[in-house]
């Protein structure tokens, strides 16, 4: 059995498409962790890009969120994708 008395930090990996904001995630965590060993712990967040797969040729590529409305496959130029991660 682990005898954890205090948690100092928690590492999270969050996808860019989640629309979560780091500041609010920390605030909610602070509220929920009161009275637990994790009270006062900091969230260390790593943001990852969305990965798409072209439905036509299978090419996988990172989604550029700033070009969300005009995405095309970099390999074949088609516009049909599936979200991989």
N, C-alpha and C positions, 0 to 999 in steps of 0.2 A: 504494500500500500504506500502511496506517495503522501508525504506529510508536508504539503505545500502550505506555507504560512503567509507568503506574499507573492503577488505577481507584479512584475515591474513593467513589462511590455508584452503586447500581443501583436504578432505579425499577421497581416491579412493581405490577400491578393484579391483585387477587385477589378472587374471589367469596366472599361471606359463607358460602355453603353448602359451601365446601371443607373446613371443620373444621381448617384449618391454623392454627397459632398463631405469631404474629410472633416470639416468643422462640426457638422451636425452628427456625423457618425460618432465622433468623440463625445459630444454632449449627451447623446442617447446612451452610450456605453457608460459614461460617468454616472448617469442617473440609475441605470440598471445594476451597476456593480457596487453601489453603496452597501456597506455592511458585509462585503465578501472579501476574500483574499485578493481580489483583483481591483479593489477600490484604489483609485489613484494611478492605475496603470495607464500607460500611453499606448495608443494604437499606432503601429508602424505599417502604413499602407503602401503597397506596391500596386500601381495602376498598370493594367495590361490592355493592349489594343484588342479590338475584336478581330477574329480571323474568319475570313469568308472562303468558301469553296465555289468555284464556278460550276454551275449545273451543266454547262456544255462541254468544257474541256478538263474539268477537275483541278485546275490551277488553284492553289491556296495562296492567299495574300492578306496582308493586314489592311483593315479598313481605315481610310483616312476620314475621320469624323467631320472634318471641315468640308468634305466633298460628298457628303452623304446622299444628296439628291441627284448626283451625277456620276454614280459609280459605274465603271466598266471594268471588265476583266483585263488585266495588263497583258495577258497572253493572247486572247482571241477577240477582245473587244465586245463580247456579249454582255448583257445586263441582267442575267438571272443567276442568283446566288443562294447558297445555303449557309447559315451561320454555323461555324464549327466550334468556336469558343469566343 
